[in-house]
Amino acid sequence: MNKVTITILSILCILSAAATHAQEYVSKVWVADQGNGYYKNPILHADYSDPDVIRVGDDYYMTASSFNCMPGLPILHSKDLVNWKLINHALTRQLPVAIYDQPQHGNGVWAPAFQYHNNEFYIYYPDPDYGIYRITAKDPAGKWSEPELVLPGKGIIDPSAFWDDDGKAYLAVAWAGSRAGVNSLLTVYRLNPEGNKVIDEGRHVYDGHNLDHTVEGPKFFKRNGYYYLLPPAGGVTAGWQLALRSRDIYGPYERKVVMDQGSTAINGPHQGAMIQTPAGESWFIHFQDKAAYGRVVHLQPVTWKDNWPVIGNDPDGDGKGEPVLLHKKPAAAKTAAIQTPAESDEFNDTRPGLQWQWHANPQIRWSAMLLNTGFLRLFAFPAPAAAKNLWPVPNLLLQKLPAPAFTATVKMKFTVEWEVWQTKKAGLLVMGNDYAYLSISKDEKGYKLSQVLCKNAGEGTSETIVAEKLIDNPELCLRVTMTAPDAAYSFSFSEDGQHFQPIGIPCKAQPDKWIGAKLGLFCTADPSVRIGGYADIDWFRIEK
């Protein structure tokens, strides 16, 4: 290889590295990495509930529950457990398709488990109405297989697969009382060596009814000759983290509470993944339920005492930890770049950014992004028959709330074709069981801007218009501003993108079913009205 070739290769490597660096996104509203060797919790102030993490070499990969939101099973990548980038979704549609083509609030993908085995990535995920599925991939950022049903059954949740030293495979699960008629039990099944089918009737290994109600989410691993299960208990909002250990995979298991809220303000710190770094450090990733903000993600240091994990800070030395808010970062093989999952979107690609999810299995006819146009077009797709509000509407394009306080601004133009204007609208939405939006629509008087509110949407209540204003131009910037700590928000608009006028009344974000509130875009029409209308979204930006 001559010097010219080496020089060209060097330039190409530099350009490639620059291109990669240019793709890194850093939030303007929440960054965990403090830039001085420390990080703050939560590391992700967004609703990545029930996180599970694996390490492959120097790379960490995370997935999380996604419920009815599609695409589902987000895949995030990190080099240091603090800085994360959303790189993929493993699930493009949920089965059965006929069911999940419509929103199924609170159903769908519950707590998943990430595995790496035989040079392949596995995700086991539960659908509480159908059983445990598995999907596989050679590259987590690439295409994943179609789901295969490993363990059919109603109410079987929170799987964790484990391959023992002798090659035998096992699957630990929990039970959802809402479907199974029983909960607070952990059960171990044998898997076939390939890991895609349960081959026995299972054995209960832990009963939490006396001490640990709602015990679930077991995470299986082995260390120093002990089999460990790391289940949460006590419920989403106020629970605690257990460790169970035994010399035999079927027990009996010793029990210890290894983390709870303690003296901190971090309620219910539990359910997640135990990770060991290449440097030999142990860390635990878990969630905290923050109501409208969803289940945000924390990172805790772990020490070991008498073969029990001590998670977080242990001020009294009793072996039961409590969460840390600020801590030194994990030792990394190299300094990781500061980055966060994307939030803003200029819509300059051929599809929306990975942060966006629909409220059901997506359909290609809902939207379009053509090359060199620089905008996303949402079509005024008819709502389901008899829909009184947006709760049953599948074509809501939404993302997670990114921080306790922020502003979200969208530049959009709404067009009604053929002067068939009735009930067609597009706008900026904060979605939850109570929701509100700012919409552009048209009536016999012309285009108008409206703030609309809906309380208890899941009960089928009707929307209420709380403010309305005629506008000359259907191309506007719409803005929502959210404040901490109670997720209160208000709307404003601008005709020039610089000067914003408030409109309507303040609201307070509310969670959806098992997920936090979401933020985003919609374009809909009444099912009885002829097609013909669309919203062109120039950009969507999250800022302070």
MILUMDO-935822 format. One line per field, with one value per residue (C-alpha): residue number from 1; x, y, z; residue in one letter; chain. Coordinates in steps of 0.25 Angstrom, whole numbers. Layout:
// MILUMDO-935822
pos <- NUM|...
c1 <- X|...
c2 <- Y|...
c3 <- Z|...
code <- A|...
unit <- A|...
END
This chain:
// MILUMDO-935822
pos <- 1|2|3|4|5|6|7|8|9|10|11|12|13|14|15|16|17|18|19|20|21|22|23|24|25|26|27|28|29|30|31|32|33|34|35|36|37|38|39|40|41|42|43|44|45|46|47|48|49|50|51|52|53|54|55|56|57|58|59|60|61|62|63|64|65|66|67|68|69|70|71|72|73|74|75|76|77|78|79|80|81|82|83|84|85|86|87|88|89|90|91|92|93|94|95|96|97|98|99|100|101|102|103|104|105|106|107|108|109|110|111|112|113|114|115|116|117|118|119|120|121|122|123|124|125|126|127|128|129|130|131|132|133|134|135|136|137|138|139|140|141|142|143|144|145|146|147|148|149|150|151|152|153|154|155|156|157|158|159|160|161|162|163|164|165|166|167|168|169|170|171|172|173|174|175|176|177|178|179|180|181|182|183|184|185|186|187|188|189|190|191|192|193|194|195|196|197|198|199|200|201|202|203|204|205|206|207|208|209|210|211|212|213|214|215|216|217|218|219|220|221|222|223|224|225|226|227|228|229|230|231|232|233|234|235|236|237|238|239|240|241|242|243|244|245|246|247|248|249|250|251|252|253|254|255|256|257|258|259|260|261|262|263|264|265|266|267|268|269|270|271|272|273|274|275|276|277|278|279|280|281|282|283|284|285|286|287|288|289|290|291|292|293|294|295|296|297|298|299|300|301|302|303|304|305|306|307|308|309|310|311|312|313|314|315|316|317|318|319|320|321|322|323|324|325|326|327|328|329|330|331|332|333|334|335|336|337|338|339|340|341|342|343|344|345|346|347|348|349|350|351|352|353|354|355|356|357|358|359|360|361|362|363|364|365|366|367|368|369|370|371|372|373|374|375|376|377|378|379|380|381|382|383|384|385|386|387|388|389|390|391|392|393|394|395|396|397|398|399|400|401|402|403|404|405|406|407|408|409|410|411|412|413|414|415|416|417|418|419|420|421|422|423|424|425|426|427|428|429|430|431|432|433|434|435|436|437|438|439|440|441|442|443|444|445|446|447|448|449|450|451|452|453|454|455|456|457|458|459|460|461|462|463|464|465|466|467|468|469|470|471|472|473|474|475|476|477|478|479|480|481|482|483|484|485|486|487|488|489|490|491|492|493|494|495|496|497|498|499|500|501|502|503|504|505|506|507|508|509|510|511|512|513|514|515|516|517|518|519|520|521|522|523|524|525|526|527|528|529|530|531|532|533|534|535|536|537|538|539|540|541|542|543|544
c1 <- 0|6|6|-5|-14|-11|-14|-27|-31|-28|-36|-48|-47|-47|-59|-66|-63|-68|-81|-83|-81|-90|-101|-100|-112|-111|-124|-126|-134|-128|-114|-109|-94|-89|-76|-67|-67|-80|-95|-108|-121|-129|-120|-132|-144|-153|-163|-154|-161|-156|-143|-134|-119|-108|-93|-87|-72|-71|-85|-98|-112|-125|-139|-152|-167|-175|-189|-198|-188|-182|-171|-169|-157|-148|-133|-123|-108|-97|-83|-83|-97|-99|-100|-111|-115|-128|-123|-135|-148|-148|-163|-170|-184|-191|-198|-209|-210|-225|-225|-213|-217|-225|-220|-220|-217|-209|-208|-197|-182|-180|-166|-156|-143|-130|-121|-108|-106|-99|-94|-109|-118|-131|-142|-153|-165|-179|-192|-201|-213|-205|-192|-177|-171|-157|-150|-136|-125|-111|-109|-118|-118|-123|-135|-141|-149|-164|-169|-170|-179|-170|-180|-194|-204|-212|-205|-191|-182|-168|-159|-144|-136|-124|-114|-107|-92|-97|-104|-118|-128|-138|-149|-153|-167|-177|-192|-202|-214|-223|-222|-216|-225|-212|-200|-188|-182|-169|-168|-157|-159|-149|-146|-141|-126|-130|-138|-151|-160|-163|-162|-168|-179|-171|-169|-172|-159|-164|-177|-177|-191|-186|-175|-174|-188|-187|-174|-171|-160|-150|-136|-128|-113|-102|-90|-80|-88|-102|-114|-120|-133|-135|-150|-157|-168|-178|-184|-180|-181|-176|-169|-155|-144|-142|-130|-133|-121|-120|-110|-120|-128|-141|-138|-141|-137|-132|-138|-133|-137|-125|-131|-143|-146|-139|-137|-138|-149|-148|-161|-162|-147|-148|-149|-137|-124|-111|-99|-84|-74|-61|-54|-62|-71|-86|-97|-112|-122|-136|-148|-155|-170|-172|-187|-189|-174|-175|-165|-151|-138|-128|-114|-108|-95|-94|-85|-85|-85|-86|-90|-102|-103|-104|-110|-108|-103|-104|-102|-105|-97|-109|-107|-120|-117|-124|-123|-112|-115|-101|-89|-76|-78|-75|-61|-61|-52|-51|-58|-72|-78|-89|-102|-116|-128|-133|-145|-146|-148|-146|-153|-142|-141|-151|-157|-159|-148|-148|-154|-167|-178|-192|-203|-205|-199|-195|-201|-193|-205|-205|-193|-183|-169|-163|-149|-144|-157|-152|-166|-175|-189|-200|-213|-226|-229|-243|-245|-251|-266|-273|-260|-264|-250|-235|-234|-238|-230|-218|-211|-206|-191|-185|-172|-169|-168|-153|-151|-158|-159|-158|-165|-169|-171|-176|-177|-189|-198|-212|-219|-233|-236|-249|-255|-260|-256|-265|-257|-244|-233|-218|-210|-201|-205|-202|-208|-212|-225|-227|-222|-222|-218|-216|-222|-224|-237|-247|-262|-271|-264|-251|-238|-238|-229|-235|-231|-238|-239|-243|-245|-245|-243|-242|-257|-262|-264|-266|-256|-259|-254|-249|-243|-245|-239|-241|-227|-224|-213|-213|-198|-194|-184|-191|-185|-187|-179|-178|-173|-168|-171|-185|-185|-194|-195|-200|-202|-198|-196|-188|-191|-176|-169|-164|-175|-184|-198|-204|-217|-227|-225|-214|-215|-208|-202|-208|-202|-209|-211|-197|-190|-187|-193|-188|-186|-187|-196|-209|-217|-231|-245|-259|-261|-274|-266|-260|-245|-237|-228|-214|-204|-190|-180|-167|-161|-163|-153|-151|-144|-144
c2 <- 0|13|27|32|21|22|37|35|24|34|45|35|31|45|49|36|40|54|49|40|51|60|50|51|58|65|70|84|81|68|63|53|54|66|67|66|51|51|48|52|43|40|37|37|46|40|28|16|7|-6|-5|-17|-15|-25|-23|-28|-25|-10|-7|-6|-8|-5|-8|-5|-7|0|-5|-1|9|6|3|-4|-9|2|-1|9|8|13|13|17|14|29|34|27|28|22|14|5|-2|-17|-18|-12|-18|-25|-38|-41|-31|-30|-26|-16|-9|-1|6|-4|5|-2|-15|-20|-20|-21|-23|-29|-36|-34|-46|-49|-64|-71|-58|-54|-44|-48|-40|-48|-40|-42|-39|-41|-46|-56|-60|-59|-56|-56|-48|-49|-41|-42|-27|-19|-7|-16|-24|-33|-46|-47|-51|-66|-70|-77|-79|-77|-73|-62|-53|-59|-46|-41|-52|-54|-65|-72|-82|-90|-95|-108|-102|-104|-92|-87|-76|-69|-61|-54|-54|-42|-44|-36|-48|-60|-59|-60|-51|-50|-63|-65|-78|-84|-92|-101|-96|-104|-101|-92|-83|-82|-92|-96|-111|-114|-110|-100|-99|-88|-83|-71|-67|-53|-52|-52|-41|-36|-33|-31|-38|-38|-35|-46|-44|-57|-58|-66|-61|-69|-81|-75|-73|-60|-54|-39|-36|-23|-24|-14|-8|2|15|11|-2|-8|-16|-30|-40|-55|-65|-80|-91|-98|-92|-97|-92|-90|-76|-66|-52|-39|-25|-18|-4|4|19|21|36|40|46|35|27|12|10|-4|-13|-13|-19|-23|-20|-23|-13|-18|-12|-21|-11|-15|-5|-6|1|3|12|22|25|40|40|49|48|32|23|30|22|23|17|12|7|-7|-13|-27|-31|-46|-49|-39|-27|-14|-4|11|18|10|21|12|-1|-10|-15|-9|3|15|23|33|46|49|40|37|31|16|13|13|7|21|34|33|45|53|49|47|41|50|59|70|67|75|64|65|50|40|36|42|41|29|37|36|25|23|19|6|-3|8|9|15|23|32|40|43|48|50|52|67|73|75|73|62|61|56|53|56|41|38|34|21|21|26|32|43|47|43|31|21|28|21|31|40|42|44|44|43|55|58|66|72|86|89|96|89|97|92|99|94|97|92|90|86|81|82|92|79|85|79|73|72|77|76|81|79|70|66|52|45|40|55|62|76|81|93|91|98|95|102|105|114|126|122|116|116|112|105|99|87|79|65|60|44|41|26|27|32|46|57|68|83|95|105|115|119|129|132|133|138|128|113|113|115|112|105|103|96|100|90|94|86|79|76|75|88|93|104|107|119|122|131|135|139|129|140|146|136|139|131|124|116|111|104|89|78|66|52|39|29|15|9|20|35|46|47|59|61|63|58|61|55|55|51|37|42|53|51|50|62|70|69|76|79|79|87|84|80|86|83|94|101
c3 <- 0|-4|3|-6|-3|12|11|4|14|25|19|17|32|36|28|33|47|45|38|50|60|52|54|69|76|89|96|99|111|118|118|128|125|133|125|137|139|146|142|148|150|142|131|122|126|117|117|114|124|129|123|120|116|111|108|96|96|99|94|102|97|104|101|108|108|97|99|88|82|68|64|77|85|84|83|89|89|98|101|115|121|122|108|99|85|79|67|64|67|68|65|53|56|67|66|64|53|53|68|68|56|65|78|90|101|112|104|95|98|113|120|110|113|104|102|94|91|80|74|72|79|85|91|99|101|107|102|114|106|97|104|102|88|83|72|68|60|56|57|67|58|46|43|53|51|52|66|69|81|91|102|99|111|117|128|126|127|129|123|126|118|124|118|129|129|124|112|118|116|125|125|137|137|146|145|143|152|143|133|140|153|161|163|172|167|160|151|144|131|123|109|97|94|83|92|84|91|105|108|121|130|139|154|163|170|179|185|189|196|210|208|194|187|172|171|156|146|149|143|143|144|151|159|168|168|172|163|164|161|162|163|167|177|183|170|160|168|182|180|184|178|182|180|181|181|182|179|171|160|166|180|191|189|200|199|202|199|192|189|192|193|206|210|195|187|177|178|175|169|163|151|142|138|145|136|138|130|124|135|145|151|154|151|151|142|147|146|154|151|150|146|133|130|130|136|134|135|146|147|160|164|170|181|186|200|204|190|191|182|189|179|180|193|206|217|229|223|225|210|206|196|192|179|176|168|165|163|156|142|139|135|120|110|103|106|100|93|100|93|95|88|77|80|69|55|42|34|23|22|15|28|42|52|61|73|66|69|64|74|67|55|45|31|19|15|27|23|12|12|-2|-6|-6|-1|14|20|26|20|29|22|28|30|35|50|54|53|65|71|81|83|79|89|78|67|62|53|64|62|76|84|99|108|108|121|133|126|111|99|87|74|61|47|39|28|27|14|11|-3|-11|0|7|21|31|43|36|45|49|60|72|83|97|99|111|118|119|106|99|86|77|64|50|43|34|34|26|32|28|35|50|61|73|87|90|103|106|120|123|109|111|116|103|107|96|93|98|90|100|91|76|67|52|45|31|28|31|32|46|57|68|82|95|108|119|133|145|154|151|136|134|120|111|97|88|73|63|49|47|56|65|73|80|85|96|94|102|117|124|125|133|126|130|127|117|122|127|119|121|114|99|90|76|63|57|45|44|38|42|36|29|21|7|7|3|13|19|28|23|35|32|46|60|71|86|93|107
code <- M|N|K|V|T|I|T|I|L|S|I|L|C|I|L|S|A|A|A|T|H|A|Q|E|Y|V|S|K|V|W|V|A|D|Q|G|N|G|Y|Y|K|N|P|I|L|H|A|D|Y|S|D|P|D|V|I|R|V|G|D|D|Y|Y|M|T|A|S|S|F|N|C|M|P|G|L|P|I|L|H|S|K|D|L|V|N|W|K|L|I|N|H|A|L|T|R|Q|L|P|V|A|I|Y|D|Q|P|Q|H|G|N|G|V|W|A|P|A|F|Q|Y|H|N|N|E|F|Y|I|Y|Y|P|D|P|D|Y|G|I|Y|R|I|T|A|K|D|P|A|G|K|W|S|E|P|E|L|V|L|P|G|K|G|I|I|D|P|S|A|F|W|D|D|D|G|K|A|Y|L|A|V|A|W|A|G|S|R|A|G|V|N|S|L|L|T|V|Y|R|L|N|P|E|G|N|K|V|I|D|E|G|R|H|V|Y|D|G|H|N|L|D|H|T|V|E|G|P|K|F|F|K|R|N|G|Y|Y|Y|L|L|P|P|A|G|G|V|T|A|G|W|Q|L|A|L|R|S|R|D|I|Y|G|P|Y|E|R|K|V|V|M|D|Q|G|S|T|A|I|N|G|P|H|Q|G|A|M|I|Q|T|P|A|G|E|S|W|F|I|H|F|Q|D|K|A|A|Y|G|R|V|V|H|L|Q|P|V|T|W|K|D|N|W|P|V|I|G|N|D|P|D|G|D|G|K|G|E|P|V|L|L|H|K|K|P|A|A|A|K|T|A|A|I|Q|T|P|A|E|S|D|E|F|N|D|T|R|P|G|L|Q|W|Q|W|H|A|N|P|Q|I|R|W|S|A|M|L|L|N|T|G|F|L|R|L|F|A|F|P|A|P|A|A|A|K|N|L|W|P|V|P|N|L|L|L|Q|K|L|P|A|P|A|F|T|A|T|V|K|M|K|F|T|V|E|W|E|V|W|Q|T|K|K|A|G|L|L|V|M|G|N|D|Y|A|Y|L|S|I|S|K|D|E|K|G|Y|K|L|S|Q|V|L|C|K|N|A|G|E|G|T|S|E|T|I|V|A|E|K|L|I|D|N|P|E|L|C|L|R|V|T|M|T|A|P|D|A|A|Y|S|F|S|F|S|E|D|G|Q|H|F|Q|P|I|G|I|P|C|K|A|Q|P|D|K|W|I|G|A|K|L|G|L|F|C|T|A|D|P|S|V|R|I|G|G|Y|A|D|I|D|W|F|R|I|E|K
unit <- A|A|A|A|A|A|A|A|A|A|A|A|A|A|A|A|A|A|A|A|A|A|A|A|A|A|A|A|A|A|A|A|A|A|A|A|A|A|A|A|A|A|A|A|A|A|A|A|A|A|A|A|A|A|A|A|A|A|A|A|A|A|A|A|A|A|A|A|A|A|A|A|A|A|A|A|A|A|A|A|A|A|A|A|A|A|A|A|A|A|A|A|A|A|A|A|A|A|A|A|A|A|A|A|A|A|A|A|A|A|A|A|A|A|A|A|A|A|A|A|A|A|A|A|A|A|A|A|A|A|A|A|A|A|A|A|A|A|A|A|A|A|A|A|A|A|A|A|A|A|A|A|A|A|A|A|A|A|A|A|A|A|A|A|A|A|A|A|A|A|A|A|A|A|A|A|A|A|A|A|A|A|A|A|A|A|A|A|A|A|A|A|A|A|A|A|A|A|A|A|A|A|A|A|A|A|A|A|A|A|A|A|A|A|A|A|A|A|A|A|A|A|A|A|A|A|A|A|A|A|A|A|A|A|A|A|A|A|A|A|A|A|A|A|A|A|A|A|A|A|A|A|A|A|A|A|A|A|A|A|A|A|A|A|A|A|A|A|A|A|A|A|A|A|A|A|A|A|A|A|A|A|A|A|A|A|A|A|A|A|A|A|A|A|A|A|A|A|A|A|A|A|A|A|A|A|A|A|A|A|A|A|A|A|A|A|A|A|A|A|A|A|A|A|A|A|A|A|A|A|A|A|A|A|A|A|A|A|A|A|A|A|A|A|A|A|A|A|A|A|A|A|A|A|A|A|A|A|A|A|A|A|A|A|A|A|A|A|A|A|A|A|A|A|A|A|A|A|A|A|A|A|A|A|A|A|A|A|A|A|A|A|A|A|A|A|A|A|A|A|A|A|A|A|A|A|A|A|A|A|A|A|A|A|A|A|A|A|A|A|A|A|A|A|A|A|A|A|A|A|A|A|A|A|A|A|A|A|A|A|A|A|A|A|A|A|A|A|A|A|A|A|A|A|A|A|A|A|A|A|A|A|A|A|A|A|A|A|A|A|A|A|A|A|A|A|A|A|A|A|A|A|A|A|A|A|A|A|A|A|A|A|A|A|A|A|A|A|A|A|A|A|A|A|A|A|A|A|A|A|A|A|A|A|A|A|A|A|A|A|A|A|A|A|A|A|A|A|A|A|A|A|A|A|A|A|A|A|A|A|A|A|A|A
END
